[in-house]
């Protein structure tokens, strides 16, 4: 059963424990929720009489908004470039379905794919929306745009664009193919054997052309960016999301805030977990160590007004064997449990302009909900286990890791 399954029933979720930072329009930490036609229609004191309707007894479990992962690559099944490059198109499509299912199992009901071969993420997006299978709601950029540069040659997910005119043309091509946003490589990469993460690959005119093209079609731009120079340039242009933002510092923070906070950052600490697990070759592991040492200002940035979202950027084999690892890695950086839950819900919903429908538990919002055992706002380790129930538009999509 897919995301477009007809929703007409009334459903009550009884005895729900709520997190106040993720709840709007209701005072109290216990409630009964009423869901009609796929949306939350009200939050009521426990024991409210709803008349005839189906019920789920949360039995004091914590009910969270559906989470959002804003930096994934659905084709990225394992840390093996030769394997990924040799995959046939039909295999890549099935890999993407598999990865999307795992994201849903872990409570992510909306995701962004930030670069994918053969437009397979779009195919999974469209298949799920047609109701062919269960998956998160997917936003896809199609292929990422990339300047020609040494080490910036991952042709499996990129198309090259080297002038403002080429950026405009390539951006229009991705939008014509169904892109929800545009992705661009502004600095060198960590994941490529010969990439130089600190290298600035782009120019202000190219970034401006990217931004203008996206906005002309009602979209936005996301730019892969590790270095300070790249972050400063993105902030000056007003790029919507700065992916990774590893080398953010006080000057970068000031630049983002002085330009009206138009740029959000999407940290991705997942590669640190990949490194610790031994899944990376030494040359890439070395770059991960170097960039992770540069990430010290992310915490401060998020606390002084730089909107900070949720991303992971890891392979499926790591993701499935280490559920919730991004929460533990961010905890090491100093974020509180509530701050992390906000990043994975309301912050990320605001970043992609979907906070009217997602991100908090509020009457009128889509009933994408995650019910977990325990109190994740007090102990974030709760998020390293599969949720008890996951609802999409008021329908149970997954129960204890099993998609229904």
N, C-alpha and C positions, 0 to 999 in steps of 0.2 A: 504494500500500500504506500502511495507516495504522498508528496507534500500537498497535492491538489485534491486530496480526498474530500468529498462533500462533508461539510460540517453544519449540522442542524440541531444536534442534541444539546441539552443543558447538562452541564457537569458541575458538581460541587467538589471542591477539595477541602476536606474537613481537617481541623486541628493542625493547621499549618503554623510553623514557627517562621517568623519573618526577620529580616535584617533591616533595621530602620533606614540605613543609608541607601538601600536599594528599593525602598517602598515609598510611594507617594499617595497622599490623600487619605491616609489612615494612621491613627495613633494607636500604638500597641504592638506587642511582639508576638501575639497569637491571633489567628483569624481563620474564618472560613471564607473561601473564595468561590465566586460564582462565575462560570464561563458559559457564554452563549455565542453561537455562530463564530467560534474561533477566537473570540476576544474576551478579556476579563471585563465583566460588567459590574463587579462590585466586590468590596472587601467588607466583611461583617464580623461582629463578635462571634466567638465560638458558640455553636448551638443554634445558630439562626435557622429558621424554618424556610426552606426553599421550595416546599411543595414537592411535586414529582420531578425527580431528576436522577441521573446516575451520580454515584459518589465514589471518591477515592479518599480513604482515611490516611492522611499523612502521619498520624499518630505522633505528633510533636517533631517530626523531621523538619529540617530547614528547607523552605521553598525559595529558590533563587530565580531571577530572570534568566532566560536562555543566554548563554555566553557567546561571544564573538571572537574569532581568531582572525586578525587582519593581515597576517603574513604567513601564507602556506604556499606550497607547490605540490599539487595533488599527484603529479607523476613521480614525485621524489620518493621512491619506495625503499631505496637502500643507498648507502654511501659507496657507490661504485660507478664512476663515470662511464667506464666501458660498457657496463651492464645497461645503464640508462640510454646511452647512445645507440645501442644495438636493439632496443625494444621496437617491435613493429607497432604500427598505429593501433591495431586492434588490441594488442597487449597493453599499450599505454592507457587506452580507454578503460580497460578492466582494472588496471592499477589505480586509476583515479576514482573509480567507483568504490574500490576497496578502502582507499585512504579517506574518502568522504564519509564512509560508514563509520570508520574509527573515530573521526572527529565528532560525529553525532553521538557515538557511545560515550564519549567523555563529557558530553554536555554542551558542545558547541553547535548551536542551532543556526548560526550565520557565520560564513567565512568568506575571506577574500583569497583568490588564487592570484599570485603575483608573478606569473610567468609559466607557460605551459606549452608543450609541443602539440601540433596538429589540432589546436582548438578543442582539445578533449575536455578541458574543464568546462567549457561552454556547453559541450554535449551533455555532460553530467548535470550541469545546472538545468538545462532545458528538459532532460529526461525526468529529473526529480519534480520539476514544476508541472510536468504533464501527468504526474502520478504513476510513473512506471516503476519507481523504487524509492526507498527512503534515503534522504541525504539532507545535510544542512541546506539552508538557502545560500546559494553560491553567487558571489560577485567575481567576475573574471576580467582580466586585462587582455586576454589572448596572449599574443607574444609580447615580450618586453622590448622596448626600443633601447639601442645601445650604440654609443660612439665606437668607431673602430679604434682599437688600442691594444697593445701587447697584453695578453692575459685576459682580455675581455671578449673571448671568442666562443662563448657557449652558444653555438648555433642551434642547440636543441630548443631553446626557449627565447631566443632573441632575433630581431631583425636590425640591421645596422642603419644608422641615420647620422650623417656627419656634418650637416649644415642646418640652419634654421628651416630652409625650404624642404630638406629631406625629412626633418622631424615632423613638419606639418603634414607632408604626404604620408609618412608611415603612421602617424597618429590617426589620420583620417581613415586609413586602410583598416586599422584595428577596430575603430568605432563602427565602420561599415560591416565588419564581420561579427559585430555584436558585443564589443567590449563595454563593460560597465564603468571602467576608468582606464587611464593610461599609466603604464609603468615604464620607468626609464632608469638607466644606470648612469648615475652622475659621478661616481668614484669607482675605483677598482674594487675587486671582489676578494672575499676570503675563501670561498668555496672552489675557486679555480686554481689549478696547480701553479700557474704563472701570474696570477692576479696580484696587484699591489693595492691593498685596501686604502692606503692613504693617498693614492694618486687621484688628482682631480682630472676627470676625463672630458668635462663639458665646458661650455661658455655661457655667459649670461644671455646672449641672444638666443642660443639653443634652448635654454631653460624657459625663456620667455615665450618662445614659439610653442613649446610643449604646453605650457600653462594656458596660453591663449587658445590653442586648438582644443584642448579639453573643455575649457569653459564655453567655447563657441557652440559645443554640442551638448551642453548641460552636464558635462562630466567633470572630473578633477584629475590631477596628476599625483602620482606617488613616485618618489625618487629614491632609489637605492643610494645610500650616502653614509660612509663611515667617517670621513675626515672633517676636520674643523673648517677647512676652506670650502668644502662642499656644502656643509651645513649653513655657513654664512651666506653663500650664494643662493641656496634654496630659500632661506628666510627672507632675503632681500626681494626675491621674485614673488614670494608668497605661495610657494609650492604647498599643496594641501597636506600631504603626509610625507615626512622624512623617515625613510625606512632604516632601521638600525641606529643611526645617530650616535655611533660609538664614541666619537671624540668630542661630544658636546661639552662646552666649557662656559665660563661666565660671559664671555663676549658673545657666544652663540645664543645663550639664554636672553641676553639683553637685546640682541638683534631680533629674535623672534617676538619678544614682548613689545618692542618699539614699533614693529610693523603690524601691530594690531592682533597678534597671536593668531595669524591666519594659518600658520604651519603647526601641525601636530607631530609628535614623534611616536614611532612604533618600535620600541626596543625589542630585540629578539635575543634572549640569552640562551636559547636552546642549543646553539653550537658548543657552548661550554660543556653542556651535558654530553654531547657527542664526543668531545675531546676526552672527557674523563672516562667515558665508557670504552675508549680504545678503538672507536669506529673510524677515526681519521688517520690518514697518512701523516707522517711527521711534518712535511712542509706546510700542510694546511693546519695541522694542530698548532704549529708555531705561530701562524697568523691569528688563530683564535685566541691564543694566550696573549698576544700583543694587543689585540683589539679589546679583549676583556679587561685588560689593565687600564684602558682608556675610558671605561664606562662609569667612572666614579661620580660624575656630575649628573647622571640621569635622575637620581633620587631628588637632588636639590631642584632640578628643572621642574619636575612634576609637582613640587610643593610650592613653587613661586609663581605658578600660573601657566606653565607650558602643558597643554593638553596631551596626556600620555595614554596610549592605547595598548592593545594586547597583540603580540605576535609570537611565533615560535620558530619557524624556518628550520625544521628538522625532517629527517627521513621517517617514513612510516615504520620501519623496523625499530627505530629508537622510540618513536612516539608511542607505539602500541605496547612496548615492553617497559615503558617508564611513564605511566599515566600521571598527569599533573606535574611533571618535572619543572615546567616553567614557573609554577608557583613557588617551588622550593628554591629555585635559582634566584628569583626576585626577592624572596625572603632574605637570602644571604646578602643582597644589596641594601637591605634596610627597610624595604617597604612593609607596612603593616598588612595584616590579613584583609582588613576592610579596604585599604587602598588598592590592593591587588584585585579584589572582587569588583571594585568600581572600574578599574582599568579593563577588566574582561567583560564588563556589561555596559553601564551607562556611558563611560568615557568613549568606548569604541563605537557605541551606537551614535553618539554625538558626532564623532569624527566622520562617519560615513553618511550623516544626515538622516538617520533612521530613528532618532530618539523620540519622535512622536509615536512610534509603534513598538519600539524595543528598548531594552536597557534597564527598566525598572518594573516593579509590580504596581500597576496603576489601572484603575478603571478606564476602559477604552483602548488599552494596548493589546497587541496580539498576545495570545496565551501560549507563548513559547516559554516553558518553565522547566526548571531542573530541581528535582527533589532529592536531597542528600541525607544520609545518616550522619548525625553529628552537628557540630556548630562551627562551620568554616570561618566565620568572622572572629572566632576565638582561637581556632587551631586550623591553620591552612592545610595541614596534612590530610584533612578530610577530603580534599580535592584530588588526592592521589588514588582514590578508589572510584570505581564506576558508580555513577549516581543510581539511586534506588529507582527513580522513574524520570523519564524525559518526555515532555509534551511539546508537540508542534501544533500550533493553532488549535489547542484544546484537545488534541488526540494523543494518546499514549504512543510514542514512537519507539521507545526503548525501555526495557525493564532489566536492571542489573546487568547491563552489557549486552543484552539480547535484543536486537532490533525486531519489532513486530510489524 
